[in-house]
Amino acid sequence: MGWFRRNDEQGVTADEVVALRARIDELEALVVSEQERTNEPEPPATPLPAPPLGATSQDRSQLADVVDRLGALDARVTSIAHELTNQLNELAGEIDATDGSEFDTRLDAAVAAIRQTTEALAAEQTRYEMQFRADLAEIADRAMRGR
């Protein structure tokens, strides 16, 4: 049975076991040293150089200019929003004031105009149809006489 063989039968010598144990100890020491190295804090980064003295005052003046422009823009947007709100309220009031009677009157007038136009077109079409039949009759009469 292969389960119960002795070490000398497996082909591993005592010297090889000692060498393997030494290598394992060496690798464990290397792992511990790497862990300690990674746990050490990194050295601080070099600080940025201070800006020149003149640039700071110039930057502040530019920033103040931008803040002023944004304030003016905000005021303008607020003003336009109020105007738009007032106009929408007026429009809603006018729509509510027209209770629909004005719409009904306009609708009736539009329907009457459409009806009148339709009747005029029908009368004109009838007149053209009658003229077309008369022209056909005349052509047929001429054709009969020509035989």
JOGISUL-V947964 format. One record per backbone hydrogen bond with DSSP energy under -1.0 kcal/mol. NH is the residue of the N-H (numbers start at 1). CO is the residue of the C=O. E is the energy in kcal/mol with one decimal. If there is no record, write none. Layout:
# JOGISUL-V947964
nh->NH co->CO e->E
nh->NH co->CO e->E
This chain:
# JOGISUL-V947964
nh->12 co->7 e->-1.0
nh->17 co->13 e->-1.7
nh->18 co->14 e->-2.1
nh->19 co->15 e->-2.3
nh->20 co->16 e->-2.6
nh->21 co->17 e->-2.4
nh->22 co->18 e->-2.2
nh->23 co->19 e->-2.1
nh->24 co->20 e->-2.4
nh->25 co->21 e->-2.3
nh->26 co->22 e->-2.2
nh->27 co->23 e->-2.3
nh->28 co->24 e->-2.3
nh->29 co->25 e->-2.1
nh->30 co->26 e->-1.9
nh->31 co->27 e->-2.3
nh->32 co->28 e->-2.3
nh->33 co->29 e->-2.3
nh->34 co->30 e->-2.0
nh->35 co->31 e->-2.2
nh->36 co->32 e->-2.2
nh->37 co->33 e->-2.1
nh->38 co->34 e->-2.2
nh->39 co->35 e->-1.4
nh->56 co->52 e->-1.2
nh->57 co->53 e->-1.1
nh->58 co->54 e->-1.8
nh->59 co->55 e->-2.8
nh->60 co->56 e->-2.4
nh->61 co->57 e->-2.1
nh->62 co->58 e->-2.4
nh->63 co->59 e->-2.7
nh->64 co->60 e->-2.5
nh->65 co->61 e->-2.1
nh->66 co->62 e->-2.3
nh->67 co->63 e->-2.5
nh->68 co->64 e->-2.3
nh->69 co->65 e->-2.3
nh->70 co->66 e->-2.6
nh->71 co->67 e->-2.2
nh->72 co->68 e->-2.3
nh->73 co->69 e->-2.7
nh->74 co->70 e->-2.5
nh->75 co->71 e->-2.2
nh->76 co->72 e->-2.2
nh->77 co->73 e->-2.5
nh->78 co->74 e->-2.3
nh->79 co->75 e->-2.3
nh->80 co->76 e->-2.6
nh->81 co->77 e->-2.3
nh->82 co->78 e->-2.1
nh->83 co->79 e->-2.4
nh->84 co->80 e->-2.6
nh->85 co->81 e->-2.2
nh->86 co->82 e->-2.4
nh->87 co->83 e->-2.4
nh->88 co->84 e->-2.4
nh->89 co->85 e->-2.2
nh->90 co->86 e->-2.4
nh->91 co->87 e->-2.5
nh->92 co->88 e->-2.4
nh->93 co->89 e->-2.2
nh->94 co->90 e->-2.3
nh->95 co->91 e->-2.3
nh->96 co->92 e->-2.3
nh->97 co->93 e->-2.0
nh->98 co->94 e->-1.7
nh->99 co->97 e->-1.3
nh->104 co->100 e->-2.5
nh->105 co->101 e->-2.2
nh->106 co->102 e->-2.4
nh->107 co->103 e->-2.7
nh->108 co->104 e->-2.6
nh->109 co->105 e->-2.2
nh->110 co->106 e->-2.3
nh->111 co->107 e->-2.6
nh->112 co->108 e->-2.4
nh->113 co->109 e->-2.2
nh->114 co->110 e->-2.3
nh->115 co->111 e->-2.6
nh->116 co->112 e->-2.6
nh->117 co->113 e->-2.4
nh->118 co->114 e->-2.6
nh->119 co->115 e->-2.4
nh->120 co->116 e->-2.2
nh->121 co->117 e->-2.4
nh->122 co->118 e->-2.4
nh->123 co->119 e->-2.3
nh->124 co->120 e->-2.3
nh->125 co->121 e->-2.4
nh->126 co->122 e->-2.2
nh->127 co->123 e->-2.3
nh->128 co->124 e->-2.5
nh->129 co->125 e->-2.4
nh->130 co->126 e->-2.5
nh->131 co->127 e->-2.2
nh->132 co->128 e->-2.6
nh->133 co->129 e->-2.3
nh->134 co->130 e->-2.1
nh->135 co->131 e->-2.5
nh->136 co->132 e->-2.4
nh->137 co->133 e->-2.6
nh->138 co->134 e->-2.2
nh->139 co->135 e->-2.3
nh->140 co->136 e->-2.6
nh->141 co->137 e->-2.5
nh->142 co->138 e->-2.4
nh->143 co->139 e->-2.3
nh->144 co->140 e->-2.1
nh->145 co->141 e->-2.0
nh->146 co->142 e->-1.9
